[in-house]
Amino acid sequence: MSTTYHPKRHLTGNSPKSIATAAISAAALASAALALAGASAAAPAGPAAVDQTVSQLQADGYQVIVNKVGTDPLTQCTISAVRPGQTYSRTDSGAPGAQDDLVTTVTEKTVYVELAC
């Protein structure tokens, strides 16, 4: 049995719809990468006061979830980790000034602060 080359069969993946889907996927992945980089950049470099770190993360736009291990008061706790959480975004067309471009907007970002007490 011989196989015949049909050019139209190989072009089906290049339709405008599949190109738009690829562009939206790329934009979503890029925004997720930026969000993860921002959360890791917000992590403290050394021992820091818990309330100061939480306040700074909230000022940077993060919803902060604190996980505490131990029974000491927060003043005795140290930050053992800062982990990125879920980031929610939406991609819109027709944003003011964007002409026909798609614009991805981060609507919410979460970060987890782990404490050892």
N, C-alpha and C positions, 0 to 999 in steps of 0.2 A: 504494500500500500504506500503510495507516495503522498507527501505533504506539500500543499500548495500555499505559497505566501500570499496573504490577503492584507494589503496595507490598511484597510478600514478596521480590521480587527485589532490592529496595534495602536490605533489612534483613539480608541474608546476611553482611555484613561486621561486624555487631555481635554475633555469637555470643560466648558466654563464652570459648570457646577463642581467638578472634581478639583479644578484649580482654586475655586473659592473655598472649598472645604479644606484644602491643604493650607491656604493662607490663614484661615481662621485657626486651624490647629497649630500652625507655627506661632501665631500671635499668642495663643493661650499658653503654649510651652514657654515662650519668652517671658511672659508676665509671671509665670510660676517660678522661673529661674531667678528673676529679679526679686521676687518676694522672699525666696529662700536665702538669697544673698543678703538681703536687708535684715532678716532675722538673725543670721549668723554674725553680721557686722554689729548688731545691737547687743550681742553677748558681752558681758563684762570681761575685762582682761585679767582681773585679779579679784580678790575679795572686795565686795561692795555691799553696802547696806541694801537689804532686800527692798525696803520701801522706796529707796532712791532708784533702784533698777526698774522696779515695776512702774514707777511714775514716769521714768524716761521712755520706757517701751510704750506706755499709753500715750504719751505726748507724740511719739512717732507714728501713732495711728493703729497700734496693735490692740487686739482684745487679748488680755493676759489671763492665763489660767495657771494658778500656783498649785503645785503638788508638794506637800510637806511630808517628810519622813522623820519621825521623832516626836517627842513631847515637849521640847524646850519652847520658850516663847520666841516669836519672830526676831526679836533683838539678838537672840543667841544663834540664829540660823545662818548658814552660809549657802550661797548659790552653788549647786553642784553641776547644773547644766541649764542651758537655754536652747530649746528645740523649736523649730518652726512647726506650725500647725497648718490647718486648712486655709487656703486662700480662695476667696470667691471673687470672680470677675465677670464682666459682661462685655460683649463685643457688639458695637452698634455701628450702623452706617448713618450718614446724615447728621453727624455731630457738627455743631457750629464751627465753621472755619476749616473743616476737613474735606470739603467737596464730596467726592465719591469714595474716599478712603474709609476703611474700617478702623474704628478706634476701640481699643480695649481699655476698660476702666476697672481698677481693683476696687471692689465695693466693701470688702471686709478681709482682714488678715488676722490670724491667730498665732500666738506664740505661747509655749509652755515653759514655765520657770520651775525647775526642780530644786527643792531645798533639803538640806541635811541639817537636822537639829539635834 
